[in-house]
Every structure is written in structure tokens, then in C-alpha cells.
Amino acid sequence: MVLRRVWPLLVLPPLFLVVLLTAPDADVHWEHHPSHFWLVLGAAILSAVLATAIGEPARRRGDAGLWLLSLAFLAAAGFLGLHALATPRVLLDHPNAGFTYAVPVGLVVAGAFAAASALAPRAAIRHAAATRAALVVLLAAWAALSLGDVPPLDDPTPVERASAPLVVLAVVGSALFAFAAVRAAEVLRRRPSTLGTAVFVSHVLLAEALVATALSRNWHLTWWEWHVLILTAVAIVAAAARAEAPDERFAALYSDEVASAEREISVVFADAAGFTSFSEQHDPAEVKAMLDAYFAVAVPAVVREHGGDVDRLVGDAIVATWNTRGDQPDHARRAAAAALDVLVATERLAAEHPGWPRFRAGANSGTAAVGVLGAGAARSYTVIGDTVNVAARLQGAAPVGAAVIGAPTLRGVPGARVRALGALAVKGKEAPVDAYVLEGLD
């Protein structure tokens, strides 16, 4: 149903192009360099902002497909920017081959990333930094050759319409975007969304823009059409993303395994014992100052030093997770070490503020559901399951200033020094749970 509603928007651009090609007199000439510069530069800036916005959650969630999509917009942004800067009488006095070919080459590169994003190869996220660096090097090389008027991109001879290079670029690039659009349509049938529809429309419009680059006449309506198509393609995705709730804004584009999966994880709960009593006896501003101070030392210990993710802060409690992306085989050791470090950091602060509640922690490992929970503004990326529930119960059973771990975590931390608490009766579970006070790690 969603795709049927957008087809009229996708059919109009090629029909307009055909009309202009069959009626050359209607394909009027309009050469206005400032308009061209600002139109293309605006599209480049918007595409760069979108690439940055998409790339951040892609790295955080370990989503290869989303990361490659961000690189598609980054490639488009870079080459569009170079096309804008090469506008005659901006940085150069005359057009050259670098000006002419920047956009079709850039769209082919973007199309390659878009097609790859549809396949979402896991290796892409492992080589994320290297891939982006290679793209930046390519853009820098093109800038040096094009803006420096260096052969072969210094040729000022106007490129003929339907010339072999332009046709090849158009065929290759449009095929790549068409493949990406087909795969996006398949995802939409399973998981309909406004943002997913916008990405599908964007892929189709960029494929149509590439065809227009090969068939248009410079500074004629057919030439201006593909500029407008590119701006529209980027603006549609940006507008759809802007309309999403800020939390997990790009969740609709997550790959299936990121949006909903089962993984072996470790989770740590840590909270301030006696927090309720402290809150009753102190002004709310004092309570907030205390929590801010604790979280300032505890959260960095969890996230930066041990590679964990803060799943959420609930009142006085920290919930942190490991291996939600499936890239931390030593997640149990990381979680255990983080639990101890949180206690060390908070104990140091508590010693400086007599009367402040002291922290305790619980850690557990095992299978959990990992993915997007909820919808709209109530959407979050979290972990759910018995493993998580047990970790919360272990934290509640921990002595003040101590960390209690479950048997699965202990098995994942050979050499851990522990003191057995025995089998604990845990609320919500029929069988008792073996628990251990974690005293140190070898």
C-alpha cells in the first residue's frame, strides 16, 4: 500500500525528461551560476548532515547496513560539494571535466555503498574506519585534480550529451540504486515505515538523476532537472528522519538482526542502597547533585574503560550491557570488571561525603532479546529476558559496597575470586539461583 502511493512521484521525473528530449525547443537554456552553486551546495550540506546523523547510531548499534547507507550519503555530499566548488567563476574561471563528471562519479560511488547496504555484510562494520578513510582519500584526490586543473580533469571541452563515459556511469549507477531500491522495497513489505519509504524513494530518484546526467544538455532544463532530483532525494530522507522521535531516530532502517535478535550478553545493575531514605531527608536539589556526582564517575568507568553500553539510568540505578552487537566474546569478564570499578569509584566519592548512600552491584550473563522496544516517542533500544531480570535481583541481594554475580558470569571469568552466597530465592523464579560475591579478578 505504501509503495503504491509513492509511484506517481517516481514516474513524473522520467516523463518530464522524455517530454523535453522529444521537444528540444522546450528544453530551454538557463545559465545562472549563483543559483547552481547554492542549489548544489545546499544538497551537499544536507547530505553531509544526514550522513553524520545516520553514521552515529550505525556505529553505536554495530549495524553494517546502516553504516554503509551513511557512507552513500557521505559520498554524495563530497562529490556534490566538489561539483558546487567547480562551478564556473567560483574557484575556477571555466568549467572542466572534473566539474562535469563529479556528480555522476559521486553517484556511482554512492550507489555502490547503497547497494552494499542492502546486503549488510558484517565485515563492513569491522572495517568502518578504513572504508571511510578510503572514501575521504578518493574525495581529496578528485578535489586536487579537479580544482587544481590537473589532467585529465582539466579538459574544458564540453562533454557531449550521451557520451560513452556518461552513459556507462549512468547505467552502472542507476543499476546499483535500482538494486538498493528493490531490497528497500522488500524490507518495507515486512516492516512498513515512513523513513524506510523515504529511503526507497531516494534510491529511485537518484537512479533517475543518473539517467538524466547522461541525456541532458548543459545549463538546459534537462540538466537542471537532475540537480533538483538529487536535492529532492536527500531532502525527502532528511524530512522523514526529522519527523521521527529523537530516541532511536533511525530504528526503522536497522537491519533485522539489529532491530530484534537473541544474543549472549552480560548485564550489570548498580544502584545506591538507601537512596529512598536519603531522598526523604534531603532537598531534591541535593539528591540530584549527589546522583550527578555518582554518575559522573560511574558511567565513564562502565562505558569507556570496559566497552559497555549504558542501557538506561533509572532514578539512582545504572543498567549497563555488553556484547549487544555480538562483538565482545569476553563480555562476562568486562561486566565483572566494570561492576568492581563502579564500586571503587563510587566508594571513593562516598568517603568524601559522609551520609551519602553507597553503591552495590549485580551482574549476570546469558541469552537475552536485544533490539528496539516500543514505538514512536516511547521507543528505546534495550535488552529483555530472564538474564536481565536475574541481574536486577542479584543487585538487590548484594551487600552494600559489594558486587554479586550469577553462575553464568562466574563461568565466563576464570580465576575470579568469589565468596559463595549459596542458592538465593529470587522473586519470579521457581528455582533458586546460585550467587557469588565478587571479591577480585586475576
Phi, psi and omega in degrees: 000315181299314183294325180296329181287336184264351182302320178303320179298326183277337182276330185299315182301313179294327177295317178299318179296316180298317180301316181291325180288327180274346177232078186305330180295334180281343180276073189290154180269132175212104182253103181226101188296318179299318179298318179297315183301310185288326178297311183288320179296322177298317178296321180295315181296316180298319179293322179294318178298318180295319179299318179294316181296322180284323184296325183297307177292333178298315178291319183296322182265354181067035183266106183296318181297317180292323178297316179293326176295321177297323178291329176298315178290328178293318178298315178299317181298315182297311182288328175295319178299318178293323177297319179295315182293335179272005175304133180308134178071021168261289172250338180239152180278345185212155176289156174218182183296328177298322177295316184290317187268352185303312184290309179299322177295315179298321180289329175294316177297315178297321179296323178297318178292320180296318178295318178296325180295330178291334179270337177048058178294132183300328182297337184299322182284333178288332181249029185301311183296318181294321180294316179295321179298320179297321178295318179297320178297317178300315180296319180295320179295317179296319179298317181297318182286316185285306183285338177273002180054048182258137177302146004269006185272008180267356185297117181275356182295125180302136179281132181290148176296140180062028175293157186304313180300317181294321180294316179299314179299318181295317181295312182295311183295316180294326177295319179296314180291326178297318177299315179298323180293319179298316180293323177296323178294323177297319178295320181298324179295327179276321186225079182299139178198153178294317181293320177297322177295320179297320178294318177302311180299319180300315179300317181293316180297323179290325175297318179292324178298320179297319177299319180294327179299327182280332188254353186275163173255134183308133176064018173256173182302322179298327179287317178294331182301314184288335173295315180294323179298319180295313179300318180296318181300317180287318183295325180297316179292317180298318180294319180295320179292320180298329182283345180284155175296144184303320180290122181053051184304324185257023182301328181296340181261358180298145174294160183304319184287339176273321182294326181200114182209164171248129181220158170281118184229171167235145182224141178238130170251135175220134178214169181269113178292133182083016183297320182299314179296318179300319181295324180292331187261358184228158177295144180307325179295323178292320179297316179297318180298321178296312180295319179301318180294316179296312183293332179296328180263333185277319184295315177300324179299323181284309190282305189283315187283330186239009173069024179271168175245132174282108182292318178189159169246122182237101183062244180265004187257143173251132174241118183235148184229157176225147176070023176292340177265357180075024185240016182228081181298338179264032186299327181295315179295318179301315182295317180297316180296321180294320179301316178295319182292325176299318180294318179299314183294316182287326177297321179298320180288321179297325179296332179277346183227079179306136181101341176289144176294149181259155184272159171217162186216155174224139181228143178212156181230153178153190182281138177213155172280130182238127178163195184276129179242136178090190182209156178061224182289344181265023185270141176210161177253117190211182178240142183221144174144177182299324179304318181290316181299318180295320178302319179296320180291323178295321177296320179295333180269354184287139173297155178299132179082009183233163176243132178247132180241155177273168181301320179299323177292319179300320179295333180271002181230074180302138178086002179294141177266119185225163171236121184291134173263353183086193180274119180263138172283120184248131180301130178093354179238137181288316182269145176294162184243130176289132184226152183218136172280124181276117183257342178173167179235141176281000000 
